[in-house]
């Protein structure tokens, strides 16, 4: 009887769950700017040269990130993520504006232009490695190429407030233009998720992205931008 009962018991043993292959994540967070952005340019004004120096705001941007991964073999996988960050702030503007009647008598202007916008969209193609951990804790390391599109509001001129005899002048604002550019870069990061069930959990990620792009403001005038920076966020993770 014991010999016959053992196979029967073995037949009732539950089969192990099939490992999940697809992971989808949606996160919200912030991105720190990769570097300071400033520019010096000149314009023809009153038969002389007007010079302008602009320091653009550097502040964290609000980030939304959506990604998906597919486990190919054992702990190796591939994925793609799309990130979008945006912010706005005040740009510091310093200018030397030629006098309308007297040569070599520039007036110095200083002021700030508020609401200067900046945004970045990144597409990140990932090679992924799932770090062996536990049933609930999932850690994925990733790296690969990125394509970053930058939208930057650039100062193109200053508005001068002045009156006769024009010996002094004040900053009346800045003329701006929203421009965009894009280029290739790279990224590396990690995603950590705590799974409450086999298919749903809460996760957080950190990623560093970088790309060098040039923003064409006017003929012969280009701003070099170091796009990207450190990104971080938390959100939901779904596996199936």
PyMOL commands that set and color helices and strands:
alter all, ss='L'
color gray80, all
select helices_A, chain A and resi 2-11
alter helices_A, ss='H'
color red, helices_A
select strands_A, chain A and resi 22-31+38-45+48-55+61-73+76-97+107-131+137-162+169-195+200-218+221-239
alter strands_A, ss='S'
color yellow, strands_A
deselect
rebuild
show_as cartoon
